Amino acid sequence: MKKTLFSICAAIILAGCVKVEVDWSHPGTGKITLITDWSKRSPDAAMPDRYGIRLLSPELAWLVSETRFEIPNLLEPGTYSLQVCNEADNLQLNGSIVSLYAQIEALSHSTRGPVSPEVYYFYEVPGYFFWGSVTQAIEADRDYEITVPMRQITRPVEIDLTIEGVDLEDYNSFFVYINGTTDAWDCEANKPAGQQMITAIECEPQSGNRLTGQTRMLGVMEDLTIKMELELLIETETVFDWITSDPIDLSEEFKDFNTTDRTVPLVIKKTVTIRTSR
């Protein structure tokens, strides 16, 4: 026999919506049904085919494909925490810390950001990663239906640069480097949790001597000047050379990057002048 006691809906707290019913079919314990809400995401971000639910203390986990999931374990009275997230390309999770997966290679090209004279970190563009969590007090003889809104962690960044001083047709590779991004994010604290890094974005030439490119980022370092450099390369069987722009301060563009809506791309649109002689 079940009887609804109350329903709580809150737009701000992570739990979102909790409905509680009396249920004497499992005396002395409580039961949780979790509903995940994936509606707040970027237009090109598909809902994941599957995602993980993790119960803390006791440590239990489930891999789920439906948005509604009844936790099979009945719970003794107490307070329980649940974490929900999806799998995403080129990201790894440790507790509540999601970080970029790095490939380490030995190369001689100096513009990739040396860790040592010949060793470099390479990061692929991360996929769309979502996180949700809830802490709920459980009473005996109760059924809990909890809706968890999923937060998008990785945010799209779009580059649109008009180039002056050189003709892009003279080059065949184009990279933008943004210095001051972070390689890890604390999903629970909602703040950077990693080291400062340089994000490389490969761009494509467009009409009007323009370059466009896109990537996704976890966030930027706090209280740090964010700078961008543009690199143009020419590479043939007999020639390899490149030129770079002066550093461009993007602190204003990134000042609210960590705190504003991550489903909306940050668009960096600027005119960049390349000086061919120093």
Secondary structure, 3 states (H helix, E strand, C coil): CEEEEEEEECCCCCCCEEEEEEECCCCCCEEEEEEEECCCCCCCCCCCCCEEEEEECCCEEEEECCCEEECCCCECCEEEEEEEEECCCCEEEECCEEEECEEEEECCCHHHCEEECCEEEEECCCCCCEEEEEEEEECCCEEEEEEEECEECCEEEEEEEEEECCCHHHCCEEEEEEEEEECEEECCCCEECCCEEEEEEECEEECCCEEEEEEEECCECCCCCCEEEEEEEEECCCCEEEEECCCEECHHHHCCCCCCCCCCCEEEEEEEECCCCC
